[in-house]
Amino acid sequence: MVADRRELLGFASVGLLAYAVDLGLFTCLRGPAGLGPLTAKTLSFVAGCSVAYAGNALGTYRHTRPRGLRPCAVFFAVNAAGAAVQLLCLTVSHYGLGLTSQRADTVSGAGIGMVLGTILRFWGTRTLVFRPVTGVVTGVGGGSGGGSGGRPRSWNRTSGGRVGSWTG
């Protein structure tokens, strides 16, 4: 329970820092730099994702030891999916439901969309990108089936012991 709380707090802290980088850079690129909105948002999104990946890899999920480009690419894909969820909420509200006020756009995009996108990002980050390192568990003959290396295992034979994760 404490590990789950620590993971959630670490993920949220890194996310807030990444959000601040994204927002600050977007503001600078749109204002003083004079870039267009899509170019500015693309660059600030990439910078925010980079900060989030580094923070999660070096902080929140440092025990998983991600290697290579695959975890980074999957992390960016998960974050792009989270951004798509936010845009979808805004699109449905604004164009589908006809709620066109600035307040409605803020509630749907930055409120509901942000919450749903963050849930998707948290799930994707912990299950697809920073999976716990597990040993080989054969369950066939010889020994207790506790995996290799003599490391203690949880009741469900994973190093993380996360209940409900379909990836193990």
FENFEN-V453795 format. One line per field, one symbol per residue. psi: psi as a letter, one per 20 degrees, with the letter a starting at -180 (. if undefined). burial: # if it has 9 or more other ideal C-beta (glycine too) atoms within 8 Angstrom, else .. A space follows every 50 residues. Layout:
psi->???
burial->???
This chain:
psi->ghhgggggggggggggghgggggggggghgehhkqrghgghgghgggghg ggggghhiegkhiimqqahghgghghgghhhghhgghggggggghgiknj rhgghggggieggggghhggggghghhhgmqqpqrpogjoqnaikjrqij qqqrhkkqhhkppipii.
burial->......##.##.###.###.###.##.###....#...###.###.###. ###.###.###..#.#....##.###.##.###.##########....#. ...######.####.###.###.####.####.##.#........##... ..##..###.....#...
